[in-house]
Amino acid sequence: MPIRYRMEFMTQFWRNSVALSSDTMNKLCIGTLAVSRYHQLRRYFPVNDTPDYLDHDFPVGNGYKITPVGYMFLQPDKPSELTRDERGDYHFSFPRTGPLYMVNRVQKQSPLTIECHVNDLLTILKEEVSQGKTMVTLLTDNGPDWNVKSWTVLFFVLRIFKELNLDYSCLTSYAPGQSAYNPIEHAWSPLSRKLSGVTFPACAEGETVPPCNQTGLSEVEVAEKEKVIFTNAIESLNHFWNDMEFDGFPVRSSGVSTEQKFNDYELIHNLLSKGSKSMFRDHPDVLEGLRFISVHGDRQPGEFSIRKCTSRLCDYCLAHPIKATEALGLLESIGGVPNPFPNGSIDGAFASYMEAAQVQRVPSSVNLPPTKTSFLGSCSKCSGYMYMSRVDKLRHDAIVHGSHKRTQPKLNIRSPSKVSRR
């Protein structure tokens, strides 16, 4: 239900909004069949030119795989008409498909992290933001590289927000086990079918052994040869996908952009996951980012959003005025994007988005099944920050607000009855 609320909100304010469905496709092999041999071949072969494949599709070497990441635009290009369901409730019809962007990177050269997604999105969203679309919703699978429990993910979402000067940014996902409803999932089958029977070479021209298995080569020589092989594989993959359409929309496939805005993932990740309060003194920008999140952020189970405020005391929002004034005015008046609450007239049913947008926002922990996070509650100093674990609570209070609670160490004293007798 929250996903529907978020998408209807974006559709209501379509002139200022853009929504993307994102996920990572299964890795494609280099040096053997790119996709599983179980994908049916949909081609005709001459009598004397039958397909001849290896008996096994074992991987060639560590990291000889391509990681395709997809970003599907879901924004409508015209005002959406209100429709009525069987109960008579009104809804905004939102799109479930659109143009598809595929960004392909080799696993060995560029392991996939939230930083990779941010660099991709900064390139993909640049044109949309220039057209006045300053509210972005990202619909993902809440995997490790998108998990809102991670401070690193929150910090990089903040970087998108500030770098593109957005008014509102939301990272949301379906409940665990429901990621199949993510619209981009439907694109994986036709993309894989396009590659059935295709093999991307893992050897340099004139050679029969991949560089990783050649003896007598230095690490530099191996890296140079692999760079050529991986570049050729990406270009060949782009050739297969760039002439495709999905649901009548074009598919655009490319490698990683040469313009990478951020390249400090290890530093940020280590600092935010293991850093002590004293370590943040050397990185005041990171600490300032965490404090910005505590004021402008809203974290719930499976979702994180940031929006500009109207406070005269906020230097950032004064320097970057709100452009989507009508949409942000709604969020300001009801306390954020609406959350589901029970429909009082029908047992087991929830109110529609139109009904929820007319009342004060209900906290997400009130009407959802109880979880460990709902018992931890939210920060008393920044109510939009919901604790995801006891460690998260302690670190947030200590680093962001500078509070320390001394606790007596537990003594490891065994019961006399459990002490072994000699």
C-alpha positions as CSV (number, residue, x, y, z in Angstrom):
1,M,0.0,0.0,0.0
2,P,2.7,2.6,0.8
3,I,4.2,2.1,-2.7
4,R,0.8,3.0,-4.2
5,Y,0.6,6.1,-2.1
6,R,4.1,7.2,-3.2
7,M,3.3,6.6,-6.9
8,E,0.0,8.4,-6.7
9,F,1.7,11.3,-5.0
10,M,4.2,11.5,-7.8
11,T,1.5,11.2,-10.5
12,Q,-0.6,13.9,-8.8
13,F,2.3,16.4,-9.2
14,W,3.6,15.0,-12.5
15,R,5.0,18.3,-13.7
16,N,7.6,18.3,-10.9
17,S,8.1,14.5,-10.5
18,V,10.0,11.6,-11.9
19,A,9.8,8.0,-10.7
20,L,12.3,5.2,-11.5
21,S,12.1,1.5,-10.9
22,S,15.6,0.1,-10.4
23,D,17.1,-3.3,-10.0
24,T,20.2,-5.4,-10.9
25,M,19.9,-8.1,-13.5
26,N,21.6,-11.5,-13.1
27,K,25.3,-11.3,-14.0
28,L,26.3,-12.0,-17.6
29,C,29.3,-14.3,-18.2
30,I,32.3,-13.5,-20.3
31,G,34.1,-16.4,-22.0
32,T,31.1,-18.8,-21.9
33,L,27.4,-18.4,-22.7
34,A,26.3,-15.0,-21.5
35,V,23.0,-16.3,-20.1
36,S,21.9,-19.8,-19.0
37,R,21.7,-22.4,-21.7
38,Y,18.0,-23.0,-20.6
39,H,17.0,-19.8,-22.5
40,Q,15.3,-21.1,-25.7
41,L,17.0,-20.2,-29.0
42,R,14.6,-18.3,-31.2
43,R,16.6,-18.4,-34.4
44,Y,16.8,-20.3,-37.7
45,F,20.0,-22.0,-38.6
46,P,21.1,-23.3,-42.0
47,V,21.4,-27.1,-42.4
48,N,25.2,-27.0,-42.3
49,D,25.4,-24.3,-39.6
50,T,23.9,-25.8,-36.5
51,P,24.7,-24.3,-33.1
52,D,27.8,-25.7,-31.4
53,Y,28.2,-24.9,-27.7
54,L,30.5,-26.1,-25.0
55,D,29.2,-28.9,-22.9
56,H,29.4,-26.9,-19.7
57,D,29.1,-23.2,-19.0
58,F,31.6,-22.9,-16.2
59,P,32.9,-19.4,-15.4
60,V,36.2,-18.5,-16.9
61,G,37.8,-16.5,-14.1
62,N,37.1,-14.6,-11.0
63,G,35.3,-11.4,-11.9
64,Y,34.8,-12.2,-15.6
65,K,31.1,-11.2,-15.4
66,I,29.1,-8.1,-16.4
67,T,26.7,-6.6,-13.9
68,P,23.8,-4.9,-15.7
69,V,21.8,-2.3,-13.7
70,G,18.5,-1.1,-14.9
71,Y,16.7,2.2,-14.4
72,M,13.1,2.4,-15.8
73,F,11.4,5.8,-15.9
74,L,7.7,5.6,-14.8
75,Q,6.7,9.2,-15.0
76,P,3.5,10.1,-17.0
77,D,3.9,12.7,-19.8
78,K,0.4,14.2,-19.2
79,P,-2.0,14.7,-16.4
80,S,-3.5,11.5,-15.0
81,E,-7.3,11.2,-14.8
82,L,-8.9,10.0,-11.6
83,T,-10.3,6.5,-11.7
84,R,-12.6,4.7,-9.3
85,D,-12.2,1.2,-7.9
86,E,-14.9,-1.3,-7.0
87,R,-15.4,0.4,-3.6
88,G,-15.9,3.7,-5.2
89,D,-12.6,5.2,-4.1
90,Y,-10.7,7.6,-6.4
91,H,-7.2,7.0,-7.5
92,F,-4.5,8.5,-9.7
93,S,-3.5,6.0,-12.4
94,F,0.3,5.7,-12.5
95,P,2.4,4.2,-15.2
96,R,4.0,0.7,-14.6
97,T,6.5,0.8,-17.6
98,G,8.6,3.3,-19.5
99,P,11.9,4.0,-21.1
100,L,14.7,1.7,-19.9
101,Y,18.3,2.6,-19.2
102,M,20.8,-0.2,-18.7
103,V,24.3,0.6,-17.3
104,N,26.7,-2.3,-17.6
105,R,29.9,-2.6,-15.6
106,V,32.4,-5.5,-15.3
107,Q,32.4,-7.0,-11.8
108,K,36.2,-7.2,-11.6
109,Q,36.7,-3.5,-12.5
110,S,33.8,-2.0,-10.6
111,P,32.0,-3.8,-7.8
112,L,28.4,-2.6,-7.4
113,T,27.7,-0.2,-4.5
114,I,25.4,2.6,-3.7
115,E,28.1,5.0,-5.0
116,C,27.7,3.3,-8.4
117,H,24.0,3.9,-8.4
118,V,24.4,7.5,-7.4
119,N,27.0,8.2,-10.2
120,D,24.6,6.5,-12.7
121,L,21.6,8.6,-11.5
122,L,23.4,11.9,-11.7
123,T,23.9,11.3,-15.4
124,I,20.5,9.8,-16.1
125,L,18.5,12.4,-14.2
126,K,20.4,15.5,-15.4
127,E,18.0,16.1,-18.3
128,E,14.8,15.5,-16.3
129,V,15.9,17.9,-13.5
130,S,16.7,20.6,-16.0
131,Q,13.1,20.4,-17.1
132,G,11.9,21.2,-13.6
133,K,11.4,17.7,-12.2
134,T,12.8,18.3,-8.7
135,M,11.0,15.4,-7.0
136,V,12.5,11.9,-7.5
137,T,11.1,8.6,-6.2
138,L,13.3,5.5,-6.5
139,L,11.6,2.1,-6.4
140,T,14.1,-0.6,-5.5
141,D,14.3,-4.1,-4.0
142,N,15.9,-2.9,-0.7
143,G,19.0,-5.0,-1.4
144,P,22.4,-4.4,0.3
145,D,23.2,-1.5,-2.1
146,W,19.9,0.2,-1.4
147,N,19.2,-0.9,2.2
148,V,17.8,2.1,4.2
149,K,19.2,0.6,7.4
150,S,22.7,1.6,6.2
151,W,24.0,5.0,7.1
152,T,26.1,4.8,3.9
153,V,23.0,4.5,1.8
154,L,21.3,7.4,3.5
155,F,24.4,9.6,3.0
156,F,24.6,8.8,-0.7
157,V,20.9,9.5,-1.2
158,L,21.5,12.8,0.4
159,R,24.3,13.4,-2.1
160,I,21.8,12.9,-5.0
161,F,19.4,15.3,-3.2
162,K,22.0,18.1,-2.9
163,E,23.9,17.5,-6.1
164,L,20.7,17.8,-8.3
165,N,19.2,20.5,-6.0
166,L,16.0,18.4,-5.5
167,D,13.0,19.4,-3.5
168,Y,12.1,15.9,-2.5
169,S,13.8,12.5,-2.8
170,C,12.3,9.2,-1.8
171,L,13.9,5.7,-1.7
172,T,11.3,3.1,-1.2
173,S,10.7,-0.7,-1.8
174,Y,8.2,-3.4,-1.6
175,A,8.0,-5.6,1.4
176,P,10.4,-8.6,1.7
177,G,9.4,-11.3,-0.7
178,Q,7.3,-8.9,-2.9
179,S,10.1,-7.5,-5.1
180,A,8.6,-9.4,-8.1
181,Y,6.1,-6.6,-8.3
182,N,8.9,-4.1,-9.1
183,P,8.0,-3.0,-12.7
184,I,11.5,-3.4,-14.0
185,E,11.5,-7.1,-13.2
186,H,9.4,-7.7,-16.3
187,A,12.2,-6.5,-18.5
188,W,14.7,-9.1,-17.5
189,S,13.2,-12.0,-19.5
190,P,13.2,-10.2,-23.0
191,L,16.7,-8.8,-22.3
192,S,18.0,-12.3,-21.4
193,R,16.2,-13.9,-24.4
194,K,18.0,-11.4,-26.7
195,L,21.3,-12.9,-25.5
196,S,20.4,-16.6,-25.8
197,G,23.3,-18.4,-27.5
198,V,25.6,-15.4,-27.3
199,T,29.2,-15.7,-26.0
200,F,31.4,-12.7,-25.2
201,P,35.1,-13.7,-25.9
202,A,37.4,-13.8,-22.8
203,C,40.6,-14.0,-24.9
204,A,42.5,-11.4,-26.8
205,E,42.6,-11.6,-30.5
206,G,44.8,-14.4,-31.7
207,E,44.9,-16.0,-28.2
208,T,43.2,-19.1,-26.8
209,V,43.8,-18.6,-23.1
210,P,42.2,-15.8,-21.0
211,P,44.7,-13.4,-19.5
212,C,43.8,-14.5,-15.9
213,N,45.0,-18.1,-16.8
214,Q,48.2,-17.1,-18.7
215,T,51.5,-17.7,-17.0
216,G,54.5,-15.3,-17.1
217,L,52.4,-12.1,-17.2
218,S,52.7,-9.3,-14.7
219,E,49.6,-7.9,-13.0
220,V,49.9,-4.8,-15.2
221,E,50.0,-6.9,-18.4
222,V,47.0,-8.9,-17.2
223,A,45.1,-5.7,-16.4
224,E,45.9,-4.2,-19.8
225,K,44.7,-7.2,-21.7
226,E,41.6,-7.6,-19.5
227,K,40.7,-3.9,-20.1
228,V,40.5,-4.5,-23.8
229,I,38.5,-7.7,-23.4
230,F,36.0,-6.2,-21.0
231,T,35.6,-3.0,-23.2
232,N,34.8,-5.2,-26.2
233,A,32.3,-7.3,-24.2
234,I,30.5,-4.1,-23.0
235,E,30.4,-2.7,-26.5
236,S,29.1,-6.0,-27.9
237,L,26.4,-6.1,-25.2
238,N,25.3,-2.6,-26.0
239,H,25.0,-3.6,-29.7
240,F,22.5,-6.3,-28.8
241,W,20.4,-4.2,-26.4
242,N,20.4,-0.8,-28.1
243,D,18.2,-1.9,-31.0
244,M,15.5,-3.2,-28.6
245,E,12.2,-1.9,-27.4
246,F,10.3,-2.9,-24.3
247,D,6.5,-2.3,-24.0
248,G,6.9,0.1,-26.9
249,F,9.6,2.2,-25.2
250,P,13.3,2.3,-26.2
251,V,16.1,0.5,-24.4
252,R,19.3,2.4,-24.0
253,S,22.4,0.4,-23.0
254,S,25.8,1.9,-22.1
255,G,28.9,1.3,-20.1
256,V,29.9,3.2,-17.0
257,S,30.2,6.9,-17.7
258,T,33.7,8.4,-17.6
259,E,32.4,11.2,-15.5
260,Q,32.2,9.8,-12.0
261,K,31.3,12.5,-9.5
262,F,32.1,10.4,-6.4
263,N,34.9,8.0,-5.8
264,D,35.2,7.8,-2.0
265,Y,32.9,4.9,-1.1
266,E,35.4,3.0,1.0
267,L,36.2,6.1,3.1
268,I,32.5,7.0,3.6
269,H,31.5,3.4,4.3
270,N,34.3,2.7,6.9
271,L,33.6,6.1,8.6
272,L,29.8,5.6,8.8
273,S,29.9,1.9,9.8
274,K,32.9,1.8,12.2
275,G,34.0,5.4,12.8
276,S,33.9,6.8,16.3
277,K,32.8,10.3,17.2
278,S,36.4,11.6,17.3
279,M,37.0,10.4,13.7
280,F,34.2,12.6,12.4
281,R,36.1,15.7,13.5
282,D,38.4,15.1,10.5
283,H,35.4,14.9,8.2
284,P,33.0,17.7,9.2
285,D,31.1,17.4,5.9
286,V,30.0,13.9,6.7
287,L,28.9,14.8,10.2
288,E,27.0,17.8,8.8
289,G,25.3,15.5,6.3
290,L,24.1,13.2,9.1
291,R,22.7,16.2,11.0
292,F,21.0,17.4,7.8
293,I,19.4,13.9,7.5
294,S,18.2,14.1,11.1
295,V,16.4,17.3,10.4
296,H,15.1,16.9,6.8
297,G,15.0,13.1,6.5
298,D,12.2,10.6,7.2
299,R,13.2,7.0,7.7
300,Q,10.6,4.2,8.0
301,P,10.9,0.4,7.5
302,G,11.9,0.0,3.9
303,E,11.8,3.7,3.0
304,F,13.8,6.9,3.4
305,S,13.0,10.3,2.1
306,I,14.4,13.8,2.2
307,R,12.6,17.1,1.6
308,K,13.3,20.8,1.8
309,C,11.8,22.8,4.7
310,T,10.4,26.3,5.0
311,S,12.2,27.2,8.1
312,R,13.8,30.7,8.1
313,L,16.6,29.2,10.2
314,C,17.7,26.7,7.6
315,D,20.6,28.1,5.6
316,Y,20.5,25.4,3.0
317,C,16.8,25.7,2.2
318,L,17.0,29.5,2.2
319,A,19.9,29.3,-0.4
320,H,18.0,26.7,-2.5
321,P,14.4,27.8,-2.6
322,I,11.6,25.2,-3.2
323,K,10.5,24.9,-6.8
324,A,7.7,22.4,-6.4
325,T,5.8,24.7,-4.0
326,E,2.4,23.0,-4.3
327,A,3.6,19.5,-3.7
328,L,5.9,20.5,-0.8
329,G,3.1,22.6,0.6
330,L,0.9,19.5,0.9
331,L,3.7,17.5,2.6
332,E,4.3,20.4,5.0
333,S,0.6,20.6,5.9
334,I,0.1,16.9,6.7
335,G,3.6,16.1,8.0
336,G,5.0,14.1,5.1
337,V,3.9,11.7,2.4
338,P,0.7,9.9,3.6
339,N,0.9,6.5,5.3
340,P,-1.9,3.8,5.2
341,F,-4.5,3.8,7.9
342,P,-7.6,1.6,8.2
343,N,-10.8,2.5,6.4
344,G,-13.3,3.0,9.1
345,S,-16.3,1.8,7.1
346,I,-14.8,-1.4,5.7
347,D,-13.2,-4.1,7.8
348,G,-9.7,-5.1,6.6
349,A,-9.5,-2.2,4.1
350,F,-7.2,0.8,4.1
351,A,-8.0,4.4,3.1
352,S,-7.2,5.5,-0.4
353,Y,-4.4,8.0,-1.1
354,M,-6.9,10.8,-1.8
355,E,-8.4,10.2,1.7
356,A,-5.0,10.0,3.4
357,A,-3.8,13.2,1.7
358,Q,-6.5,15.2,3.5
359,V,-5.7,14.3,7.1
360,Q,-2.6,14.5,9.3
361,R,-0.1,11.9,8.5
362,V,-0.2,8.7,10.6
363,P,3.2,7.3,11.8
364,S,4.1,4.1,9.8
365,S,4.5,2.1,13.0
366,V,0.9,2.6,14.1
367,N,-1.0,0.5,11.6
368,L,1.7,-1.9,10.3
369,P,2.4,-5.3,11.8
370,P,4.7,-5.0,14.8
371,T,8.4,-5.4,14.1
372,K,11.6,-5.0,16.1
373,T,12.1,-1.5,14.6
374,S,8.6,-0.3,15.7
375,F,9.5,-1.1,19.3
376,L,12.7,1.0,19.2
377,G,10.7,4.1,18.2
378,S,12.1,7.3,16.7
379,C,14.6,9.9,17.9
380,S,13.0,12.4,20.3
381,K,15.1,15.2,18.8
382,C,14.4,14.4,15.2
383,S,11.1,12.5,15.0
384,G,11.6,11.6,11.3
385,Y,14.5,9.3,12.1
386,M,13.2,5.8,13.1
387,Y,15.8,3.5,14.8
388,M,16.5,0.3,12.9
389,S,18.5,-1.4,15.7
390,R,19.9,-0.8,19.2
391,V,23.3,-0.1,17.7
392,D,21.7,2.3,15.3
393,K,20.1,4.1,18.2
394,L,23.3,4.3,20.3
395,R,25.4,5.6,17.4
396,H,22.8,8.1,16.2
397,D,22.4,9.6,19.7
398,A,26.2,9.7,20.3
399,I,27.4,10.9,16.9
400,V,24.6,13.2,15.7
401,H,23.5,14.6,19.0
402,G,26.6,14.1,21.1
403,S,25.0,12.2,23.9
404,H,26.7,9.4,25.7
405,K,25.1,7.0,28.2
406,R,27.6,5.2,30.4
407,T,26.7,1.7,31.1
408,Q,28.3,-0.6,33.7
409,P,30.2,-3.5,32.1
410,K,28.5,-6.8,32.5
411,L,30.5,-9.2,34.7
412,N,30.9,-12.6,33.3
413,I,30.2,-14.6,36.5
414,R,29.1,-18.1,36.2
415,S,26.6,-19.7,38.5
416,P,28.2,-21.9,41.2
417,S,26.2,-24.9,39.9
418,K,27.8,-24.6,36.5
419,V,31.3,-24.3,37.7
420,S,33.1,-27.5,36.9
421,R,34.5,-29.5,39.8
422,R,37.9,-30.9,39.7
